[in-house]
Every structure is written in structure tokens, then in C-alpha cells.
Amino acid sequence: MAGNYEIQLENCRRLFAASRRGQRSPIRVRFLSREWTVDPVTGVVTSGGEEANFNVSLSIYDYLSSPGRSRLLSGRKRPLTAGAVHPGVDDGFMLCERARRYARDLPKFEAACRALGGLPYPVGDAAYEIEIFPGLTAVVQLWIGDDEFPDSLRILWDEDVISVIKYETAWYVAAELLRILDTYF
């Protein structure tokens, strides 16, 4: 029996493919330092023979389905939301646990960010600006704690990110970005 995420992914594939009716050429897009291909007939997203997971697929569908949205970004970075949390990618336990893990091995954190094409960003004990989609970046910012403050990890977005991707999609992207960083630890 398929779970909710599998059912939702299949539904989104069908909707995306239906929106591309008549198109036969594969669609290529760069997402988090990887080239992905979308089959316009089936909606399946792949890279190097590997089928994309839920977060990757829905992020790409949203990006490709919104060409009418303004792609003008301010260049000013901030957290996606102040005080609100999202299961799995929040300002509470999940980021705190990751911050502790990443802070224990700063060279590994920096190497992981550079492997994603990250460029050093000037704020934080270690921070990298990583391209999400062409023209859209996010900053992964790590602060190493001391006896007064705990380790802290934040993801900063352009303040106009929702002109490029939906609010919910930014959470899918953040979850995938953190999943990839976790593979280095």
C-alpha cells in the first residue's frame, strides 16, 4: 500500500505531465548542483538514472510550472519565516540537533557546502550561499555556540523567494538541502 507521500507524488506527476500535453522533449533543470531531467509524458524526474524523491520532484514541478511569476529577487537574505515551524525543517529541535552535529566537525560542514557549489557568505562562523535553481540561492549559516548560546543553524532566503517558488516549496527545498548535507556526516 502506498503512503501519502507516494500518492501525492504520483498525483503531481500526472498533473505536471497533463500540463505539458503534446511536449515530447525532456525538460532539463539544475537543482542543488545536479542536472535533473523531467519526462514531459510521465512527469518522472531523474538524474543519472536515479528517480527523484518527493522533495526534489515537487520542488522542480513548482519551479517549472510558474514561469509567469516574477523572477526579481531583492538580494536581501532572511529566514523564511520568523517563529513559525515546519515538521522536519524548523527552528527547533531538528535544526538544533543538526547545528550540534555540524559544529562538531566544521571542516566537514564546509566541505559539504562547497560540494553543493556553495560560496562563502560573510555572516556566521561558517556560512555558504548555495544555488537552489538558476538565479535562486539560499544561505546555510552555522554559528558555533559557547557557554552562553547553543550552536545555531539557519537557512536564509531572498526576502522575495516566493516570487520564484511557493512558500511550501521552500520547505521542500530546505528539507532536501539538509538531507544532502546530512549525507556528509
C-alpha positions in Angstrom: 0.0 0.0 0.0 1.3 3.4 -1.0 1.8 6.1 1.7 0.6 9.7 1.5 3.8 11.0 0.0 3.9 8.3 -2.7 0.3 9.0 -3.6 0.8 12.8 -3.7 4.0 12.4 -5.8 2.1 10.2 -8.3 -0.8 12.8 -8.4 1.7 15.6 -9.0 3.5 13.7 -11.8 0.1 13.2 -13.6 -0.8 16.9 -13.2 2.6 18.0 -14.4 2.5 15.7 -17.4 -1.0 16.8 -18.3 0.2 20.4 -18.2 2.8 19.5 -20.8 0.4 17.8 -23.2 2.0 17.5 -26.6 5.5 18.2 -25.4 7.9 15.3 -26.1 11.3 16.8 -25.5 12.8 16.1 -22.0 12.9 19.2 -19.7 16.3 19.8 -18.1 16.8 21.9 -14.9 19.6 22.4 -12.5 18.6 21.9 -8.8 21.0 21.8 -5.9 24.1 21.3 -8.1 22.6 18.4 -10.0 21.2 18.3 -13.5 17.7 16.8 -13.5 15.5 15.7 -16.4 11.7 15.7 -16.4 9.9 13.3 -18.8 7.1 15.5 -20.0 4.9 12.5 -20.9 5.2 10.7 -17.5 6.3 13.6 -15.2 9.0 11.4 -13.7 12.1 13.4 -12.6 15.5 11.7 -12.9 19.2 12.4 -12.6 21.9 9.9 -13.7 19.3 7.1 -13.8 18.1 7.9 -10.2 14.5 8.8 -9.7 13.9 11.9 -7.7 12.4 11.8 -4.3 9.2 13.7 -3.2 11.0 16.9 -2.2 13.1 17.1 -5.3 10.2 16.3 -7.7 7.7 18.7 -6.1 10.3 21.5 -6.0 11.1 21.1 -9.7 7.4 20.9 -10.7 6.7 24.1 -8.9 9.7 25.9 -10.4 8.9 24.8 -13.9 5.2 25.4 -13.6 5.5 29.0 -12.6 7.1 30.8 -15.5 4.7 33.7 -15.1 6.0 34.5 -11.6 8.3 37.4 -11.3 11.9 36.3 -11.0 13.0 39.5 -9.5 14.8 39.0 -6.2 15.9 41.6 -3.7 19.3 40.1 -2.8 18.5 40.6 0.9 18.6 37.4 2.9 16.4 36.4 5.9 14.9 33.3 7.5 11.8 32.1 5.6 9.6 32.9 8.5 10.0 34.2 11.9 8.8 32.0 14.7 6.8 29.5 12.6 8.0 25.9 12.4 7.6 23.1 9.9 7.9 19.4 10.7 11.4 18.2 9.9 12.8 21.6 9.0 12.2 24.0 11.8 13.8 26.5 14.1 13.5 24.0 17.0 14.9 20.5 17.6 15.8 19.4 14.1 18.0 22.4 13.3 19.4 22.4 16.8 20.5 18.8 16.5 22.0 19.4 13.1 23.8 22.5 14.4 25.4 20.5 17.1 26.5 17.8 14.7 27.8 20.2 12.1 29.6 22.4 14.6 31.5 19.3 15.9 33.2 19.0 12.5 33.4 22.4 10.9 35.7 21.3 8.1 33.2 18.6 7.1 30.4 21.1 7.1 32.4 23.5 4.9 33.3 20.7 2.5 29.7 19.6 2.2 28.6 23.1 1.4 31.4 23.5 -1.2 30.4 20.2 -2.7 27.0 21.7 -3.3 28.7 24.6 -5.1 28.4 26.8 -2.1 30.3 30.1 -1.9 31.4 31.6 1.4 29.0 34.0 2.8 30.2 36.7 5.2 27.9 36.2 8.3 28.3 33.3 10.7 31.1 31.1 11.9 30.6 29.2 8.6 28.1 30.2 6.0 27.7 29.3 2.4 25.4 30.6 -0.4 24.1 27.7 -2.4 22.3 27.8 -5.7 18.9 26.2 -5.5 17.7 26.9 -9.0 19.4 29.1 -11.6 19.2 32.6 -10.1 17.8 31.5 -6.8 20.1 30.9 -3.8 19.8 30.2 -0.1 22.4 30.7 2.6 23.2 27.9 5.1 24.5 29.7 8.2 26.2 28.0 11.1 27.0 29.7 14.4 29.2 27.7 16.8 27.9 28.0 20.4 29.6 28.9 23.6 28.7 28.8 27.3 26.0 31.4 26.7 24.5 30.4 23.4 23.9 27.0 21.8 25.1 26.1 18.3 22.7 27.5 15.7 21.9 26.6 12.1 19.8 28.8 9.9 18.7 28.8 6.3 18.4 32.3 4.8 16.4 33.1 1.7 15.9 36.0 -0.5 13.1 38.1 1.0 11.3 37.7 -2.3 11.7 34.0 -2.6 8.0 33.4 -3.0 8.1 35.3 -6.3 10.1 32.3 -7.7 8.8 29.3 -5.7 5.8 28.8 -3.4 6.2 29.1 0.3 5.6 25.3 0.8 8.2 24.6 -1.9 10.8 26.5 0.0 10.3 24.0 2.9 10.7 21.0 0.5 13.9 22.6 -0.8 15.2 23.2 2.8 14.4 19.6 3.7 16.3 18.3 0.6 19.2 20.6 1.2 19.5 19.4 4.8 19.2 15.8 3.7 22.1 16.2 1.3 24.2 18.0 4.0 23.5 15.1 6.4 25.0 12.6 4.0 28.4 14.1 4.7 28.1 13.4 8.4 
